[in-house]
């Protein structure tokens, strides 16, 4: 069981919609596609965890890990797409 007592222990990654389809949701705090934090145009989400970077996230190319403070600072910047919560996109492929 994870101890969620310190926000400073949380680590985050912003991942694209395509990469979100590849991760094992049991390895991050957001336990499903629907509980992830999506940006305003629903093209990327933020997932979080405590401890070492989960294998499913580490395997993704170009994914940057952030601390709680860094993420909060980035979201405060005007124009950041995570300033307003986006709609959870459909996982289905368009035909």
RAJOPE-V477839 format. One record per residue. RES is the residue in one small letter. D_FIRST is the distance of its C-alpha to the first C-alpha in Angstrom with 2 decimals. Layout:
# RAJOPE-V477839
res=RES d_first=D_FIRST
res=RES d_first=D_FIRST
This chain:
# RAJOPE-V477839
res=x d_first=0.00
res=x d_first=3.80
res=x d_first=6.62
res=x d_first=9.42
res=x d_first=12.13
res=x d_first=14.42
res=x d_first=16.02
res=x d_first=17.77
res=x d_first=14.74
res=x d_first=14.62
res=x d_first=16.76
res=x d_first=18.70
res=x d_first=21.09
res=x d_first=23.94
res=x d_first=24.68
res=x d_first=27.72
res=x d_first=27.90
res=x d_first=29.02
res=x d_first=26.09
res=x d_first=23.61
res=x d_first=25.01
res=x d_first=23.99
res=x d_first=20.31
res=x d_first=17.42
res=x d_first=15.59
res=x d_first=12.37
res=x d_first=12.16
res=x d_first=12.42
res=x d_first=11.22
res=x d_first=14.39
res=x d_first=13.79
res=x d_first=17.55
res=x d_first=20.98
res=x d_first=21.58
res=x d_first=18.76
res=x d_first=19.71
res=x d_first=21.93
res=x d_first=25.40
res=x d_first=28.42
res=x d_first=31.64
res=x d_first=33.29
res=x d_first=30.24
res=x d_first=30.73
res=x d_first=27.48
res=x d_first=23.94
res=x d_first=21.33
res=x d_first=17.77
res=x d_first=15.11
res=x d_first=12.17
res=x d_first=11.13
res=x d_first=12.51
res=x d_first=14.97
res=x d_first=16.58
res=x d_first=15.35
res=x d_first=18.20
res=x d_first=19.07
res=x d_first=19.82
res=x d_first=21.47
res=x d_first=23.77
res=x d_first=25.28
res=x d_first=28.55
res=x d_first=29.23
res=x d_first=25.80
res=x d_first=25.47
res=x d_first=22.24
res=x d_first=22.45
res=x d_first=20.99
res=x d_first=20.37
res=x d_first=23.85
res=x d_first=25.59
res=x d_first=24.31
res=x d_first=25.42
res=x d_first=28.74
res=x d_first=29.36
res=x d_first=28.76
res=x d_first=31.28
res=x d_first=34.01
res=x d_first=36.49
res=x d_first=36.49
res=x d_first=32.83
res=x d_first=31.89
res=x d_first=28.52
res=x d_first=30.34
res=x d_first=30.67
res=x d_first=28.10
res=x d_first=29.28
res=x d_first=29.37
res=x d_first=26.92
res=x d_first=29.27
res=x d_first=30.00
res=x d_first=28.59
res=x d_first=31.89
res=x d_first=34.49
res=x d_first=37.77
res=x d_first=40.77
